[in-house]
Amino acid sequence: TGQTPNSEREELYAKFRTGEIKRLILSKVGNFALDLPDANVLIQVSGTFGSRQEEAQRLGRILRPKPSGEIAYFYTLVTRDTREQDFAHHRQMFLTEQGYSYSVMDGAALLSEFGCSV
């Protein structure tokens, strides 16, 4: 969280970079001045309403070229039939205008893609 001391945060980033830890959960502190070149999956749990800038920053962070040549994936979790869905749609339209492509998936389909059962 934003309350985590910088030294502890930097230590966690370093452990993630070396592979000592495999998953890293970040709040908005991960939006700026963070380079995790080997990360290949980013799951956005909460966008800031219609913040296209925030989403573009997160997308740009994960889509940086990977040393291994792996493909990166960016997922946004959105609750159906809510205002959140409307905001996410507007962000998606902006990203489409910028040349990005996306697909909307049901949660069960996403779990299936990762080999998980519902």
N, C-alpha and C positions, 0 to 999 in steps of 0.2 A: 504494500500500500504506500501511499505518500508519506506514511509515518515511519516507514523502514529507513533506518540510517543509511546514508550514501555508501558508507564503507561496507555494510552488509549487502546492500544491493549490488555493488560492484563485485563482491565476492561471489554472489549467486550468478551473475552474468559470466564471470570467468569459469565457474564450474560448468555452466551450460556450454560454453564455447569448447571446453576440453572434453565434453561428453560425460563428465562425472555425474551430472544430473541430466536426465533426458527430456524433462518437461519443465517449462517455466511459465508461471501465471503472472501476468502483469496488469496493473491498473493503468491509468492514464500516464503514469510516469514513463511508460514505454513509448510514448508518442514522439519524444524528442531526443536527439543526441544518443541514439542507441544503435549499435551495429552488431547484429548476430548473423553473420554470413552463412552459417551452416543450418540455420532454421529453415525448414521447408514446409511447415504447416502453421498457419495462424488462424485461430478461431476467435472471432470478435463476438463477445457475448453482449456487449452493450455499445451501440453507437451513440454519439451525442446528438440525439434527435436528427436533424437534417445536416449535420456537419460533414460536408463533402470534403473539406480540407483534412479533417481527422481521418476519414476513411482512406483518402488518397495517400496520406502519410503512412498509414499502416500497410496499405497495399504495396506501396513503394518499398517499404522495409522488407517485406517477405519476398518480393519479386526480384530483388537484386540477384545478379548471376551467382550461382553456387559453385564453389570450387570443384565439387564432384560432378557438376552438370545436371544434378537432379532438378526435377520440376517442382515448383512450389505451389501450394494450395492455400487459398484464402476463403474462409467460411465466415458467414455472419449468421448468428442464431437470431431468429425473429419470431415473435409470437403472432400467429395468424389472427386476422380480424381485429387488429388493434391499431392505434395511432402509430405505434412503432413500425408496423408493416407499411404504412403510408410513407413515413420518413425514409425507411429502407428503400422503398421503390424510387423515391426522388434521388437518393444517393446512387442507386443503380443506373438510373437514366443519365446522370452526370458522367458516371464512369464509362457508360456505353458511348457517350459523345466523345470521350477521350480515347476511344479505341479499344477499351477492355471488353471482353465478353464474359457473360455469367450465365448460370442456370439456377433455377429455383428448384430446390429439392425438399421433399417431405422428410421429416426426421427419421422415419423408418427406413427410407431409401438411403439416407446418409449412413445410418448404422450398418445397413446391409453392405454398403460399399466398403466399409472397414471390417467386414466379416463378423459383425456382432449381430446377435439376435435380439428381437424386441421382446 
